[in-house]
């Protein structure tokens, strides 16, 4: 075979007719170009004209120095399927440590994947398999992944690990993790394992969109617990929506997240925790200039980190639980998080507390934030049924209701389906006076109901509101905090943020300074101390 620097795929046997299996011809071409590159050191490119190219029953083993470039999303599409191998995952391209011995000394270098679509809808394994990805490559050096559309894969869409001197840009992932129930590993839109190259991995993820994926929109995960969490990773100008988590840091150090939007995710918009395979949370990160809005659970959920971590200039609002939640999951790091900084954020209209501390903090700094109008879940217990009640795929309407707008945000709605049958439940995203907007039953779903949509007149119940709901709640040990220059108040009608600061009975608040804050204008007293602060200085706070 004559091996040019750029090869037209159709001239080398690929048909792109949506029927024939194009995998053998593509594998032969990749091998030929890979051999030629190994011989003369000159990288090659496969150009793939418009068409629908079927990759059936086996993935393509990728080679160093070989790039794959299509004619654009929607024009060049690779259709993955496994009708003859129901136990085998079929990513388009793979090269891994476990299957192929990938490592620092045996890596893929100088590869580009650009301008095509991967359709994973026709891959279904007998049991969920984390390798049923769109792309599954490990140890890539000087890679570029650009203008890709990956959708409906059984596991993670873009699932590539250990990316050094690499750019991931303009990648759109939708409805990936199709076979992941939400609690298993993988199942993300963009999932990147880190740590394989050592303490520094130079990676930029930019202008990507992840929507409706089974677990994370975008996540970074340390792959071995004895590895050093790497620095050098940036996520910029990305959009995550309707995933289980928006963006997750499960083991990086110094992650920079800037100018991103995290909207309508089911558990949290931005997450740091021990959810990953190594039970190691991220640390040293900075999140700046992001919009973290209308997530069904929390806006920011931070835990299992020794710190530091900083959040600067973000808008965190309309979330279904807390704006910011400090917590620790079992199995991960339980030591106090040190040097957590929240500065100049707008934390507003969240269902419960603006900031909730349920895990120990040492020397946190809350500086110059506007923490306003939280505690929106203020509507009392209610229920109904009969005339005027009807359900849609993502809504329940009671024409006779007069609910506090936003007052049921984040509550669990229970709806009866018939005599002797169990209720079905859904989570309220928001509400008007007469209509509840509901979260999809899982990311990417078009309905809030696990069965069919309840019929007209179905009986429903909504629980009571919790209290108190504060701008800042401490329910754990907080030592040497600095709380300065914040505006913690509620100008709404009615006011739903009950207190500016609440120190709960289980908390301790020791030392530090609380000064120059505006704590006036909340629904009740500006502060509530069920556990009195010890030492430190409280002064010049407007009540």
Protein Blocks (a to p, Z undefined) as FASTA:
>chain_A
ZZdfbdcfklnopaolomaccklmmmmmmmmmmmmmmmnopacdddddedddddehiacd
ddehiacddebehkaccddddfklmkbccdfbdcdfklnopafklccehiadehiaddfk
lgccfbdcfklcfbdcehiehiacehiacehiabdfblcehiehiacehiacehihklpg
olagejifbdcdehjnojbdcdddehiacehiakbmbdcddfbfkbccdehiacehiace
hifblcdcehighiacehiacehiakbmbdcdfkbmnopacehiacehiacehifkbfbd
cehiebjaddehiacehiabbfbdcdddehiafbdcehiacehiacehifbdfbdcfbdc
ehiacehiacehihklmcccdddedehiacdfkbccdfkbccdehklgoiacdddfbehi
acdddddfbdcfkbccdddfbghiabfbfbdcddehiacddddddddddfbdcfbdcehi
acehiacddfbdcdfbfbfbdcdfkbcceehjdehiafehiabdfbdcfbcceehjdehi
aZZ
